[in-house]
Amino acid sequence: MFDVIIAGGGPTGMMLAAELRLHGAEVLVVERDTEPGEIVRSLGLHVRSIEIMDQRGLLDRFLEHGTTYPLGGFFAAIAKPAPEGLDTAHPYVLGIPQPVTDRLLAERAAELGADVRRGRELTGLDQDDDGVTAVLAGGARLRARYLVGCDGGRSTVRRLLGIGFPGEPSTTESLLGEMEAAEEPAKIAAIAEQVRETEKRFGIGPIGGGLYRVTVPAAGVAEDRAVPPTLEDFKQRLRAVAGTDFGVRAPRWLSRFGDATRQAERYREGRVLLAGDAAHVHPPTGGQGLNLGVQDAFNLGWKLAAEVAGRAPDGLLDTYHTERHPVAADVLDNTRAQMALMSTEPGAQAVRRLVSRLMDFNEVNRHLTEQIIATAVRYDFGDGHELLGRRMPDVRLGRGRLYELTRRGRGLLLDQTGRLSAAGWADRVDHVADTADTAGPGAGLDVPAVLLRPDGHVAWAGDDQAGLEGPLARWFGPSAD
């Protein structure tokens, strides 16, 4: 019997598997596809996901395979300089194709001991008071204490649970692919720049190896988006939108995507949970989808691990839904807004021009940028210090960096007073008595002490031992003393 079965071996599933294994849970990942996918739906990681990789000691691997780009205001493809005052040690976008992200996270999960089985499709499930039975294609039955559906927007797990997925169906569609182009590169670039002055959903650019990544609005919405478009479909739409098909040929892969916007009514049903696209789908505007799923897994992993280990305080697992559901709802709203601003209709263009002028104010630009890079997320932990519920950015300490102390995925009491204690929780919480550097990049811990959850969000801030013990028990269970 496994502790957790994860249905779906994409970035959300593999991130979750790694987080669970970090805490010793026995994990099985079942993935329908026999081989990793080659379609590049996501092009990179935003700041909060970059921070997460740093928190777990993975960032160097990602930097080795990616390219860093200066962070700028890019809400609804409105080009603005990077806003001032972003509270992060990683003010950049990491360009890295999704198949590479998938591979790196799968390697991490395997290194930590996750059991990953490809070519295994979940077709049924049944749960009782003691666990979940997963039924695979061919009839095999596997047993686990919990099951998590990370199986995408058409989630079988969500359907089997009967969880509603309200929202709006696709009203627009785009074609996406990688292919060669016979036209001269300079001419391709010139035409693309001209077309994008009005059509923000169009793009064609080199990706190396003689290939171009092409995105072009479709003529309508396909009845079955699972059926890929043809090269002739691309040529027709390129001629209609750009006046030329650029001589596209020899496609490496072709796909399509729409602007459907939906969210699961609940992220948990008994011993079964949803994460990533199984819990929410939205337009790809701003490149938030993969990042949102990875961040779901980062929130869920330590909580579910505590549950299976029998040391979770009451209600801990339910905080996954109460914290992450509002975050995804905000992403759905900002992608709806961005799609409206990218319309070529005169009214939408007028609003776009207004928003562009408003983004010249740094506070507006920063607010919209932080929505996309997810550094503004604040969970509702109740009244208290202004840091409460926020993620803690990397802080330079006397002994190094804060994120270097979070690699084990445990709680962390960062104590600048030297007077506090988490002795009763020493098996779950590290106590570091150190002083933050108060100058330069990464500075900024201007509170005597903070208690961080394993996901890096601030559970308590202050200097009073009596006030500390309640949050310790709330997030990590009763004291062992």
C-alpha positions as CSV (number, residue, x, y, z in Angstrom):
1,M,0.0,0.0,0.0
2,F,1.4,3.4,-1.0
3,D,1.0,6.5,1.0
4,V,0.0,8.6,-2.0
5,I,-0.8,7.8,-5.6
6,I,-0.4,10.7,-8.0
7,A,-2.3,10.5,-11.3
8,G,-0.3,12.5,-13.9
9,G,3.4,12.9,-14.4
10,G,3.6,16.5,-15.6
11,P,5.3,19.3,-13.7
12,T,2.7,19.5,-11.0
13,G,2.7,15.8,-10.3
14,M,6.5,15.5,-10.3
15,M,6.9,18.5,-8.0
16,L,4.4,17.0,-5.6
17,A,6.1,13.6,-5.7
18,A,9.4,15.2,-4.9
19,E,7.9,17.2,-2.0
20,L,6.3,14.1,-0.6
21,R,9.4,12.0,-0.9
22,L,11.4,14.8,0.9
23,H,9.3,13.9,3.9
24,G,9.6,10.2,3.5
25,A,6.1,9.4,2.1
26,E,5.8,6.3,-0.2
27,V,4.7,7.8,-3.6
28,L,3.6,6.2,-6.8
29,V,3.2,8.4,-10.0
30,V,1.1,6.9,-12.7
31,E,1.2,8.6,-16.1
32,R,-0.9,7.7,-19.2
33,D,1.7,8.6,-21.8
34,T,4.6,6.1,-22.4
35,E,7.1,8.9,-23.2
36,P,7.5,12.5,-22.0
37,G,5.7,15.0,-24.2
38,E,7.6,17.3,-26.6
39,I,5.0,20.0,-27.0
40,V,6.4,23.3,-25.5
41,R,3.3,24.9,-24.0
42,S,5.2,26.7,-21.3
43,L,8.3,28.8,-22.0
44,G,9.6,29.6,-18.6
45,L,9.4,30.1,-14.8
46,H,8.3,33.3,-13.0
47,V,9.8,34.7,-9.9
48,R,7.9,32.7,-7.3
49,S,8.6,29.4,-9.0
50,I,12.3,30.4,-9.3
51,E,12.3,31.1,-5.6
52,I,10.7,27.6,-5.0
53,M,13.5,25.9,-6.9
54,D,16.0,27.9,-4.9
55,Q,14.3,26.9,-1.7
56,R,14.8,23.2,-2.6
57,G,18.3,23.5,-4.0
58,L,17.2,23.0,-7.6
59,L,17.8,26.4,-9.1
60,D,21.3,25.7,-10.4
61,R,20.0,22.8,-12.5
62,F,17.4,25.1,-14.0
63,L,19.7,27.9,-14.6
64,E,22.1,25.6,-16.4
65,H,19.4,24.7,-19.0
66,G,17.6,28.0,-19.2
67,T,18.2,31.7,-20.1
68,T,17.5,34.6,-17.7
69,Y,15.7,37.6,-19.1
70,P,15.3,40.9,-17.3
71,L,11.9,41.3,-15.7
72,G,9.6,43.8,-17.2
73,G,6.0,44.9,-17.0
74,F,4.2,42.5,-19.4
75,F,0.6,42.5,-18.3
76,A,-1.5,41.8,-21.4
77,A,1.6,42.1,-23.6
78,I,1.9,45.8,-22.7
79,A,5.6,46.4,-22.7
80,K,6.8,48.5,-19.7
81,P,10.1,48.7,-17.8
82,A,10.5,46.5,-14.7
83,P,8.7,48.2,-11.8
84,E,10.7,49.4,-8.9
85,G,10.5,47.8,-5.5
86,L,10.0,44.2,-6.3
87,D,10.8,42.3,-3.2
88,T,12.9,39.4,-4.5
89,A,16.5,38.3,-5.0
90,H,15.5,36.9,-8.4
91,P,14.1,39.7,-10.5
92,Y,14.0,37.9,-13.8
93,V,12.1,35.4,-16.0
94,L,13.8,32.1,-16.6
95,G,13.3,31.0,-20.1
96,I,13.2,27.2,-20.2
97,P,11.0,25.0,-22.4
98,Q,8.4,22.9,-20.6
99,P,9.9,19.5,-21.7
100,V,13.1,20.5,-19.9
101,T,11.2,21.6,-16.8
102,D,9.3,18.3,-16.9
103,R,12.5,16.3,-17.2
104,L,14.3,18.2,-14.4
105,L,11.4,17.7,-12.0
106,A,11.0,14.0,-12.9
107,E,14.7,13.5,-12.2
108,R,14.3,15.2,-8.9
109,A,11.4,12.9,-8.0
110,A,13.3,9.8,-9.0
111,E,16.4,10.8,-7.1
112,L,14.3,11.1,-4.0
113,G,12.8,7.6,-4.5
114,A,9.4,8.2,-6.2
115,D,8.1,5.2,-8.1
116,V,7.1,6.5,-11.5
117,R,5.3,4.2,-13.9
118,R,4.6,5.4,-17.5
119,G,2.0,3.9,-19.8
120,R,-0.4,3.5,-16.8
121,E,-3.7,5.3,-17.2
122,L,-6.0,5.7,-14.2
123,T,-9.6,4.8,-15.3
124,G,-11.4,4.4,-12.0
125,L,-11.2,5.0,-8.2
126,D,-13.0,4.1,-5.1
127,Q,-12.3,5.5,-1.6
128,D,-13.3,4.4,1.9
129,D,-12.3,5.4,5.4
130,D,-8.9,3.8,5.2
131,G,-7.7,4.7,1.7
132,V,-8.2,4.9,-2.0
133,T,-8.3,2.2,-4.6
134,A,-7.0,3.3,-8.1
135,V,-8.1,1.2,-11.1
136,L,-5.8,1.3,-14.1
137,A,-6.5,0.5,-17.7
138,G,-6.3,-3.3,-18.0
139,G,-7.8,-3.8,-14.6
140,A,-4.9,-3.5,-12.2
141,R,-5.9,-2.2,-8.8
142,L,-3.6,-0.2,-6.6
143,R,-4.1,0.9,-3.0
144,A,-3.0,4.1,-1.3
145,R,-3.9,6.2,1.7
146,Y,-4.5,9.3,-0.5
147,L,-4.7,10.0,-4.2
148,V,-4.0,13.3,-6.0
149,G,-5.3,14.1,-9.5
150,C,-2.6,16.1,-11.4
151,D,-4.0,14.8,-14.7
152,G,-4.7,18.0,-16.5
153,G,-7.7,20.1,-17.6
154,R,-9.6,17.0,-18.8
155,S,-8.9,15.3,-15.5
156,T,-10.3,11.8,-15.1
157,V,-9.9,12.1,-11.3
158,R,-12.1,15.2,-11.2
159,R,-14.7,13.6,-13.4
160,L,-14.8,10.4,-11.3
161,L,-15.2,12.5,-8.1
162,G,-18.1,14.4,-9.7
163,I,-16.6,17.7,-8.8
164,G,-18.1,20.6,-10.7
165,F,-15.8,22.6,-13.0
166,P,-17.8,25.8,-13.6
167,G,-16.6,28.6,-15.8
168,E,-16.6,29.6,-19.5
169,P,-15.8,27.5,-22.5
170,S,-13.4,28.6,-25.2
171,T,-14.6,31.5,-27.3
172,T,-11.3,32.0,-29.2
173,E,-8.6,29.6,-30.2
174,S,-5.0,29.8,-31.3
175,L,-2.7,27.4,-33.3
176,L,0.7,26.7,-31.8
177,G,3.6,24.8,-33.3
178,E,7.3,24.5,-34.1
179,M,8.3,24.4,-37.7
180,E,10.8,25.5,-40.3
181,A,10.3,28.7,-42.4
182,A,11.7,29.4,-45.8
183,E,11.4,33.2,-45.6
184,E,14.4,35.3,-44.8
185,P,14.8,35.8,-41.0
186,A,14.9,39.6,-41.3
187,K,11.7,39.7,-43.2
188,I,10.0,37.3,-40.8
189,A,11.0,39.6,-37.9
190,A,9.8,42.7,-39.7
191,I,6.4,41.3,-40.6
192,A,5.9,39.9,-37.1
193,E,6.7,43.3,-35.5
194,Q,4.2,45.0,-37.8
195,V,1.4,42.4,-37.2
196,R,1.8,42.5,-33.4
197,E,1.1,46.2,-33.3
198,T,-2.5,45.2,-33.4
199,E,-2.7,41.4,-33.1
200,K,-1.2,40.5,-29.8
201,R,-2.1,36.8,-30.1
202,F,0.3,36.4,-33.1
203,G,3.9,35.5,-32.8
204,I,6.7,33.9,-34.9
205,G,10.3,33.7,-33.7
206,P,13.4,31.5,-34.0
207,I,14.0,28.9,-31.3
208,G,17.2,27.4,-32.7
209,G,18.0,24.5,-35.0
210,G,16.3,26.2,-37.9
211,L,12.9,26.1,-36.2
212,Y,10.4,28.8,-35.5
213,R,7.8,28.9,-32.8
214,V,4.5,30.0,-34.4
215,T,1.3,31.2,-32.7
216,V,-1.6,32.4,-34.8
217,P,-5.3,33.0,-34.0
218,A,-7.5,30.3,-35.4
219,A,-10.6,31.0,-37.5
220,G,-12.9,29.5,-34.9
221,V,-13.0,27.0,-32.1
222,A,-12.5,23.4,-32.9
223,E,-15.1,20.9,-31.9
224,D,-12.4,18.6,-30.5
225,R,-9.3,20.5,-29.3
226,A,-7.6,17.1,-28.8
227,V,-7.2,16.8,-32.6
228,P,-4.1,18.7,-33.6
229,P,-4.3,21.2,-36.5
230,T,-2.5,20.5,-39.8
231,L,0.3,22.4,-41.5
232,E,-2.2,23.6,-44.1
233,D,-4.3,25.1,-41.2
234,F,-1.3,27.1,-40.2
235,K,-0.6,28.3,-43.7
236,Q,-4.2,29.5,-44.2
237,R,-4.3,31.4,-40.9
238,L,-0.8,32.9,-41.4
239,R,-1.9,34.2,-44.8
240,A,-5.1,35.6,-43.3
241,V,-3.4,37.3,-40.4
242,A,0.1,38.2,-41.6
243,G,-0.4,38.2,-45.4
244,T,2.1,35.4,-45.9
245,D,2.7,31.9,-44.7
246,F,6.5,32.5,-44.4
247,G,7.0,29.2,-46.3
248,V,6.4,27.2,-43.2
249,R,7.2,23.5,-43.5
250,A,8.5,20.4,-41.7
251,P,6.6,20.8,-38.5
252,R,8.1,19.3,-35.4
253,W,4.8,19.4,-33.5
254,L,1.4,21.2,-33.9
255,S,-1.2,21.9,-31.3
256,R,-4.0,24.3,-30.4
257,F,-5.2,26.1,-27.3
258,G,-8.3,28.0,-26.3
259,D,-9.3,30.5,-23.7
260,A,-11.5,28.3,-21.6
261,T,-11.6,29.5,-18.0
262,R,-12.8,27.1,-15.3
263,Q,-12.1,26.2,-11.7
264,A,-12.9,23.1,-9.6
265,E,-15.6,23.8,-7.0
266,R,-13.4,22.1,-4.4
267,Y,-9.9,20.8,-4.3
268,R,-10.6,17.9,-1.9
269,E,-13.1,15.1,-1.8
270,G,-12.3,12.9,1.2
271,R,-8.9,11.2,0.5
272,V,-8.6,12.5,-3.0
273,L,-7.3,15.9,-4.0
274,L,-6.8,18.0,-7.2
275,A,-3.8,20.1,-8.2
276,G,-2.6,22.0,-11.3
277,D,-4.7,22.0,-14.4
278,A,-7.0,19.4,-12.9
279,A,-8.1,22.1,-10.5
280,H,-8.1,25.1,-12.8
281,V,-7.7,26.0,-16.5
282,H,-7.3,29.5,-18.0
283,P,-5.8,31.2,-21.0
284,P,-2.0,31.1,-21.2
285,T,-1.7,34.9,-21.1
286,G,1.2,35.9,-18.9
287,G,2.6,32.3,-18.8
288,Q,1.1,31.5,-15.4
289,G,-0.3,28.0,-15.9
290,L,2.7,25.7,-15.2
291,N,3.8,28.1,-12.4
292,L,0.5,27.9,-10.7
293,G,0.5,24.1,-10.7
294,V,4.0,23.9,-9.3
295,Q,3.0,26.3,-6.6
296,D,-0.1,24.2,-5.8
297,A,2.2,21.2,-5.3
298,F,4.6,23.2,-3.1
299,N,1.7,24.2,-0.9
300,L,0.2,20.7,-0.7
301,G,3.2,18.5,-0.4
302,W,4.3,19.2,3.2
303,K,0.7,19.1,4.4
304,L,-0.1,15.8,2.8
305,A,3.1,14.3,4.0
306,A,2.3,15.4,7.6
307,E,-1.1,13.8,7.2
308,V,0.2,10.4,6.1
309,A,2.8,10.5,8.8
310,G,0.1,11.0,11.4
311,R,1.5,14.3,12.7
312,A,-0.7,16.8,11.0
313,P,-2.7,19.1,13.3
314,D,-6.5,19.1,12.8
315,G,-7.6,20.8,9.6
316,L,-4.1,21.2,8.1
317,L,-5.0,19.4,4.9
318,D,-8.1,21.4,4.4
319,T,-6.0,24.6,4.3
320,Y,-4.8,23.5,0.9
321,H,-8.2,24.3,-0.6
322,T,-8.7,27.4,1.5
323,E,-5.3,28.9,0.5
324,R,-4.9,27.8,-3.1
325,H,-8.5,28.1,-4.4
326,P,-8.5,32.0,-4.0
327,V,-5.1,32.2,-5.6
328,A,-6.2,30.4,-8.7
329,A,-9.4,32.5,-8.8
330,D,-7.3,35.6,-9.0
331,V,-5.2,34.1,-11.8
332,L,-8.4,33.3,-13.7
333,D,-9.5,36.9,-13.3
334,N,-6.3,38.4,-14.4
335,T,-6.1,36.2,-17.5
336,R,-9.7,37.1,-18.4
337,A,-8.7,40.7,-18.1
338,Q,-5.6,40.3,-20.2
339,M,-7.5,38.5,-22.9
340,A,-10.0,41.3,-23.1
341,L,-7.2,43.8,-23.4
342,M,-5.7,41.9,-26.2
343,S,-8.8,42.0,-28.3
344,T,-8.6,44.0,-31.6
345,E,-12.1,45.5,-31.0
346,P,-12.0,49.3,-30.7
347,G,-13.5,49.4,-27.2
348,A,-11.0,46.9,-25.9
349,Q,-8.2,48.8,-27.6
350,A,-9.3,52.0,-25.9
351,V,-9.2,50.3,-22.5
352,R,-5.8,48.9,-23.4
353,R,-4.5,52.4,-24.0
354,L,-5.9,53.6,-20.7
355,V,-4.3,50.6,-18.8
356,S,-1.0,51.3,-20.6
357,R,-1.0,54.9,-19.3
358,L,-1.9,53.7,-15.8
359,M,1.0,51.3,-15.9
360,D,3.3,54.3,-16.2
361,F,2.6,54.7,-12.5
362,N,5.1,52.5,-10.7
363,E,2.6,51.2,-8.1
364,V,0.2,50.1,-10.9
365,N,3.0,48.4,-12.9
366,R,4.3,46.7,-9.8
367,H,0.8,45.5,-8.7
368,L,0.1,44.0,-12.1
369,T,3.5,42.4,-12.4
370,E,3.3,40.9,-9.0
371,Q,0.0,39.3,-9.9
372,I,1.7,37.4,-12.7
373,I,5.0,36.5,-10.9
374,A,3.0,35.4,-7.8
375,T,5.1,37.3,-5.2
376,A,2.0,39.1,-4.0
377,V,0.3,36.0,-2.7
378,R,-0.8,36.3,0.9
379,Y,-2.6,33.5,2.7
380,D,-5.2,34.5,5.3
381,F,-3.8,33.4,8.6
382,G,-5.9,36.0,10.6
383,D,-4.9,39.2,12.2
384,G,-1.3,39.9,13.0
385,H,2.0,41.2,11.7
386,E,2.1,42.5,8.2
387,L,4.4,39.7,7.1
388,L,1.9,37.0,8.3
389,G,0.8,34.8,5.4
390,R,3.3,36.2,3.0
391,R,6.2,34.3,1.5
392,M,9.5,35.3,2.9
393,P,12.0,36.4,0.2
394,D,15.6,35.3,0.4
395,V,17.4,37.1,3.2
396,R,21.2,37.2,3.6
397,L,22.3,36.0,7.1
398,G,25.5,35.9,8.9
399,R,25.9,32.3,7.9
400,G,24.7,32.6,4.3
401,R,21.3,32.9,2.7
402,L,17.9,32.0,4.1
403,Y,16.9,29.8,1.2
404,E,20.0,27.6,1.9
405,L,18.4,26.7,5.2
406,T,15.1,25.5,3.7
407,R,16.4,22.6,1.5
408,R,15.0,19.9,3.8
409,G,11.5,21.2,3.6
410,R,11.0,21.6,7.4
411,G,9.6,24.5,9.3
412,L,12.2,27.2,10.3
413,L,12.3,29.5,13.2
414,L,14.7,32.3,12.3
415,D,15.5,33.9,15.6
416,Q,17.5,37.2,15.8
417,T,16.9,37.5,19.5
418,G,18.6,34.3,20.6
419,R,15.9,34.0,23.3
420,L,13.3,31.8,21.6
421,S,12.8,28.1,21.5
422,A,11.1,25.5,19.4
423,A,12.5,22.6,21.3
424,G,9.2,20.7,21.5
425,W,9.0,20.7,17.7
426,A,12.7,20.0,17.0
427,D,11.7,16.9,14.9
428,R,9.7,19.2,12.6
429,V,11.2,22.7,12.9
430,D,14.7,23.9,12.6
431,H,15.7,26.7,15.0
432,V,18.4,29.1,13.6
433,A,19.7,31.9,15.8
434,D,21.2,34.3,13.3
435,T,21.1,37.9,12.4
436,A,20.0,39.1,8.9
437,D,22.4,41.4,7.0
438,T,20.7,44.8,6.9
439,A,22.2,46.1,3.7
440,G,22.4,45.1,0.0
441,P,20.4,42.7,-2.1
442,G,18.4,40.2,-0.1
443,A,18.3,42.3,3.0
444,G,15.1,43.2,4.8
445,L,14.3,41.1,7.8
446,D,13.3,43.9,10.1
447,V,11.4,41.8,12.7
448,P,13.0,40.0,15.7
449,A,12.0,36.5,14.6
450,V,9.9,34.7,12.1
451,L,8.4,31.2,11.9
452,L,8.3,29.9,8.4
453,R,6.2,27.0,7.2
454,P,8.0,24.4,4.9
455,D,6.6,26.4,1.9
456,G,8.4,29.5,3.1
457,H,5.2,31.5,4.1
458,V,5.4,33.4,7.4
459,A,3.4,31.6,10.1
460,W,4.4,34.0,13.0
461,A,6.5,37.1,13.5
462,G,7.5,38.7,16.8
463,D,9.7,38.2,19.8
464,D,7.4,36.6,22.4
465,Q,7.8,32.9,23.3
466,A,4.2,32.6,24.5
467,G,3.0,34.0,21.2
468,L,5.1,31.6,19.2
469,E,3.8,28.4,20.7
470,G,0.3,28.8,19.3
471,P,1.5,29.0,15.6
472,L,3.9,26.1,16.2
473,A,1.0,23.9,17.3
474,R,-1.3,25.2,14.6
475,W,1.0,24.3,11.7
476,F,3.2,21.5,13.1
477,G,1.0,19.8,15.6
478,P,1.4,19.4,19.4
479,S,4.8,19.7,21.1
480,A,6.7,16.5,21.7
481,D,7.6,17.6,25.2
